[in-house]
């Protein structure tokens, strides 16, 4: 029996007529309704005609999470007075509860993506509701883009609703072609905000690490909330590990402690959503932010943290990282306390910190690994995703990295279009890396064993299982915990999907655009050639568990095969160092296939979380596309090193010296050596350096055609001035024999004739009144002439070089600086007296006339002058 009273009480009821009208007139609409108003449950029932007497339509509701999909289906079935599987059903990965008469089906966005790839027309579906689209999950963004494509190209009559729990719906409205925004007003029960920051500062989150002091504080705030208020407590924490640690600190709290997260068993999730007779404390991740209503909750305790994906594309490392929750997330969480009655939210941060939080969470398309998205786009027929209607375009760098991975595993061809192999990978419902491991691993070790290992890789095992993937496999086989149960279910799904008997291969794909590229890679299986003697249905006999695990992990993450560098330290093929924990049993392994690793900020090496022992042959086979062999000639440790090297990515496998390396490679290495260590490697005499300084002066003062002889300019023009000497050189010692002066002569402007004027424009020496020819130094801003004062008697004007006055360093008879001037006339007039007064007593044998401008210049003492006269 339909529960009419419950349906009528849902606040979204008042907005349903406007929603129906918007779909009838425009075909698309944005339904904006606060959490708890019934948008997820009432709207599908009305649009399907199950409630309200409207025309009968088949409705698909896409939810971002499995727990939300199950809960929404059960809630709608309850409102109709039925069991799930009748008029309302659901499909999530590994579980499908529908019947012949199912009219409303709730699916995860991942399942809907698979369905769209198989049948782009969505035959038989009249309305699709993309729920919780404000959360900006990548699958939800992709589903919406594909559905808009379907409406534009194949089925303009398909109705589309984007349902959002926030009022920031204008972006979605524009994306849906200026679709009407239908707003439903919720019953706004007041929620009191209690600021409850820790008494002492706690360390900010770092990677996946959360300060234990914060978790202890959160547990204490839960106890305080239970004491101060009535009702159940919903406590938000970033992940499963933090939920477990806080749960351990709530022993004896006087309430039932329940844990809700994506990995929790369905029975536990159902128990949380069904309510209970006594007080409860529900510890939850962000899954409970907006998709679920937890009955009885009057108190929310918010730790203020969330988990978001981050990808290091250069190193091929992807991981979740802990971040501060956004203001939007904090509002969503607080709203859970006021769904049924007035409540309170205890925020474990200060009001001042709250103002500094980001407004919205980062769209997943901006921060996540895009390999799976790129494969979906390629299978859809739009490899670049430029034609997809997305709120945010995918970053170019992330898409390039994704296409590189897809090309390597044979999922896309040279044009970027999906191969037949790529389409098969996409239909497995796995990340493309894991799909590659399943397909290629099954040929070598058998379907069942490959599926079991891939199931381990698809959901990271609990940390207490250890870091040895083979040991983890054995633990899961005999385990009776929730993880082992999920692992067994996923293993079965993958095995049946690979056999072609399961839902992964149901139906046929009807393409709106040609998407499949017929290539040899796509037909034969990409970079991994079929192992000799292996068949698709092989049993894997002859392979130990350790060998099976290592092979499958290496196939999934070939860039992470790693060779030992020392005890517990490794170098991955990607070039990133990797380190094992101190107590790991893998520390002595010669090679590893790293399945899970993260690289903390500012750390040089990645931390290995999960890996398997492999041998070199396995590494070579799995990462065959990274295997290169050839001559390597480069500058290393101060000289040219020439050798023939075989490498697996960054890992050097073998090396032998080259006796007769390619001269072009040697020349490049020598130039690199000059860049690293400087032009001082060449032979520079004093005269050579002087020539370079004269040329630099003329370039600075006169410009062209006089050449730039700075280090950077000379290194950029080695072919103009260092040939043929550089071509004959083979090692560092040969550079030291190159006469730099002879080489520099090649840069003089001979063609214009200006080279002949070098001594005129920048003379190496200047003749002074005494008859001496004094060297001019050009190393500074002005040419410098350092000469004994007596040798300039009678010279009234300062010498000039190319219009620049020479800076005269006047020396004492002992050759020590006595004065510096660029204006001799002024010096003779004003400065000479003080110099004469200071030095004539110290050097009485030298002339110190009162009027130096008319005196006879000399290099000698007064006595010698007398003899010569």
Buried (B, 14 or more C-beta within 10 A) or exposed (E): EEEEEBBEEBBBBEBBEBBBEBBEEBBBBBBBBBBBBBBBBBBBBBBBBBBBEBEEBBBBBBBBBBBBBBBBBBBBBBBBEBBBBBBBBBBBBBEBBBEEEBBBBBBBBBBBBBBBBBBBBBEEBBBBBBBBBBBBBBBBBBBBBBBBBBBEEBBEEBBBBBBBBBEEBEBBBEBBBEBBBBBBEBBEBEBBBBBBBBEEEBEEBEBBEBBEBBBBBBBBBBBBBBEEBEBBBBBBBBBBBBBBBBBEBBEEBEBBBBBBBBBBEBEBBBBBBEEBEEBBBBBBBBBBBBBBBBEBBBBBBBBBBBBBBBBBBEBBBBBBBBBBBBBBBBBBBBBBBBBBBEBBBBBBBEEEBBEEBEEBBBBBBBBBBBBBBBBBBBBBBBBBBEBBBBBEEBBEEBBEBBBBBBBBBBBBBEEBBBBBBBBBBBBBBBBBBBBBBBBBBBBBBBBBBBBBBBBBBBEBBBEEBBBBBBBBBEBBEEBEBBBBBBBBBBBBBBBBBBBEEBBBBBEEBEBBEEBBBEBEBBEBBBBBEEBEEBEEEBEBEEBEBBBBBBBBBBBBBBBBBBBBBEEBBBBBBBEBBBBBEEEBEBBEBEBBBBBBBBBBEEEEBBBBBBBBBBEBEBBBBBBBBBBEEEEBBBBBEEEBBBBBBBBBBBBBBEEEEBEEBEEEBBBBBBBBBBBEEEBEBBBBEEEBBBBBBBBBBBBBBBEEBBBBBEEEEBBEBBEEBBEEBBBEBBBBEBBEEBBBBEBBBEBBBEEEEBBEEBEEBBBBEBEBBBEBEBBBBBEEEBBBBBBBBBBBBBBEEBBEBBEBBBBBBBBBBEEEEBBEBEBBEEBBEEBBEEBBEEBEEEBEEBBBEEEBBEBEBBBBBEEEBEEEE
